[in-house]
Amino acid sequence: MTALRFVPAAAAEAALDAGARDLDASLAGAESLEAGRLVRLATAGGRHLGLAVADPENGRLRVMATADEAFEELGPGFARARLATAAALRRVLGLAGPGAAYRLFHGAGDGLPGLAADALGEHLVIHVYSAALLPLARTLAEAALEHGFAGAILKHRARGAAARGEVAQEAVGKAAPERLVVHERGVSFETHPRGGLNVGLFTDMREHRHGLARFAAGARVLNGFAYTGTLSVVCARAGAASVTSVDLSAGVLRWARDNFARSGLDPADARWRFEAADCARFLQQARERGERFDLVLLDPPTFSAARDAAFSIERDYPALIARACAVLERGALLWLAANTRAVGLEGLAVKGTALARREVAVLEQGGLPPDHPTLPAQPADRYLQTLLLRVD
Ligand SMILES: C[S@@+](CC[C@H](N)C(=O)[O-])C[C@H]1O[C@@H](n2cnc3c(N)ncnc32)[C@H](O)[C@@H]1O
């Protein structure tokens, strides 16, 4: 497709100069551009600024290449170059390898705004955040096959549809198996590459997962939003006295049991409990039963409309934190995560621990790992926040 010359409004040009790559389409005056239209950004004086794809679905102009780069189009040459640079970083980080799970490219931080991909062994799961970016995603998938991947699955997350669990999928190259075991720092986890949006392993949690092992030896651990139990498995392997995995979904807890078994941990062992329950209710009942823990992990969804367990991080996290404090021994640890920048995790923690009338100290604060690069000019992209508190 030949690129259309487009002169963005001054505010968008300034944002681009400041390093942004996801330009606000209305700020740029680009709302009427057709989805997927390739545009050659230029100043009124004719100076080339870069190449962008119109993404009206998200109100964005996705800047894929800047004036410093010699790309005329977003074809195979562009895809190979982006993949080569992204793969080189992951090699330096020691992440690539047979059966390894890691993020191969991550949006604007890897020069591919609106696109991200997780490597699951020889398969790639490419997250495409707009129909406008599907042609480029296919080109990237082809380049990934040349690079040595056996196959790629494109998961198109239309705005709003992903929240409803609707994800359109398309395979390029060899079809991925239903179940695929991957490895992370010597630990095996089962993934479902062809499952819905989430495959069973969050690559953005890797450093936290393994970092928590430092605090788990001998501890009674409660993982409140356990999902497939990957944090639980690492704590159990690190010598936790017990690990209780709570999740609303009985299905993901079966998966968590399988992940325990893969690590040689018998899921029938009384030390490893799996409770299908609402976390807030579980905490309340655990307090009433007099149960106490040394390490509690909370990684709730930002928003959930689950029946009888609706959750909004801004509204409900402080009360949940207070309930967790009620089952923590003095001096025990509370690890909190939030998957959004829209709220400040520290502020929520202050509110929650004040409700519980507990004194706390911050032991560690964290965010995204280095295979999830982001741009300084796009702080909202750094969505992950974590806090490790000592609760006195
Ligand atoms: C963001 S995932 C947790 C990811 C997990 N920490 C990990 O790194 O693998 C959120 C999980 O919370 C579960 N969930 C949602 N609402 C819940 C609730 N009220 N109580 C317990 N679990 C809940 C969902 O089923 C989902 O598995």
The ligand as an SDF file (V2000), in Angstrom:
LIG
                    3D

 27 29  0  0  0  0  0  0  0  0999 V2000
   -4.5730  -11.2110   37.0660 C   0  0  0  0  0  0  0  0  0  0  0  0
   -5.0610  -12.9070   37.2910 S   0  0  0  0  0  0  0  0  0  0  0  0
   -3.8770  -13.3630   38.4920 C   0  0  0  0  0  0  0  0  0  0  0  0
   -2.5760  -13.7490   37.8780 C   0  0  0  0  0  0  0  0  0  0  0  0
   -1.6210  -14.4570   38.7870 C   0  0  0  0  0  0  0  0  0  0  0  0
   -1.2370  -13.6230   39.8890 N   0  0  0  0  0  0  0  0  0  0  0  0
   -0.4020  -14.8730   37.9980 C   0  0  0  0  0  0  0  0  0  0  0  0
    0.5760  -14.1300   37.9820 O   0  0  0  0  0  0  0  0  0  0  0  0
   -0.4510  -15.9220   37.3540 O   0  0  0  0  0  0  0  0  0  0  0  0
   -6.5350  -12.7340   38.1630 C   0  0  0  0  0  0  0  0  0  0  0  0
   -7.1820  -14.0400   38.6600 C   0  0  0  0  0  0  0  0  0  0  0  0
   -8.1150  -13.6450   39.6470 O   0  0  0  0  0  0  0  0  0  0  0  0
   -9.2310  -14.4910   39.5960 C   0  0  0  0  0  0  0  0  0  0  0  0
  -10.3140  -13.7700   40.2680 N   0  0  0  0  0  0  0  0  0  0  0  0
  -11.0870  -12.7580   39.8070 C   0  0  0  0  0  0  0  0  0  0  0  0
  -11.9010  -12.3100   40.7860 N   0  0  0  0  0  0  0  0  0  0  0  0
  -11.6210  -13.0510   41.8830 C   0  0  0  0  0  0  0  0  0  0  0  0
  -12.1310  -13.0520   43.2140 C   0  0  0  0  0  0  0  0  0  0  0  0
  -13.0510  -12.1990   43.5900 N   0  0  0  0  0  0  0  0  0  0  0  0
  -11.5970  -13.9400   44.0920 N   0  0  0  0  0  0  0  0  0  0  0  0
  -10.6390  -14.8170   43.7170 C   0  0  0  0  0  0  0  0  0  0  0  0
  -10.1370  -14.8620   42.4610 N   0  0  0  0  0  0  0  0  0  0  0  0
  -10.6170  -13.9940   41.5620 C   0  0  0  0  0  0  0  0  0  0  0  0
   -9.4520  -14.7680   38.1290 C   0  0  0  0  0  0  0  0  0  0  0  0
  -10.1570  -15.9930   37.9700 O   0  0  0  0  0  0  0  0  0  0  0  0
   -7.9750  -14.8290   37.6460 C   0  0  0  0  0  0  0  0  0  0  0  0
   -7.5310  -16.1680   37.6490 O   0  0  0  0  0  0  0  0  0  0  0  0
  1  2  1  0
  2  3  1  0
  2 10  1  0
  3  4  1  0
  4  5  1  0
  5  6  1  0
  5  7  1  0
  7  8  2  0
  7  9  1  0
 10 11  1  0
 11 12  1  0
 11 26  1  0
 12 13  1  0
 13 14  1  0
 13 24  1  0
 14 15  1  0
 14 23  1  0
 15 16  2  0
 16 17  1  0
 17 18  1  0
 17 23  2  0
 18 19  1  0
 18 20  2  0
 20 21  1  0
 21 22  2  0
 22 23  1  0
 24 25  1  0
 24 26  1  0
 26 27  1  0
M  CHG  2   2   1   9  -1
M  END
$$$$
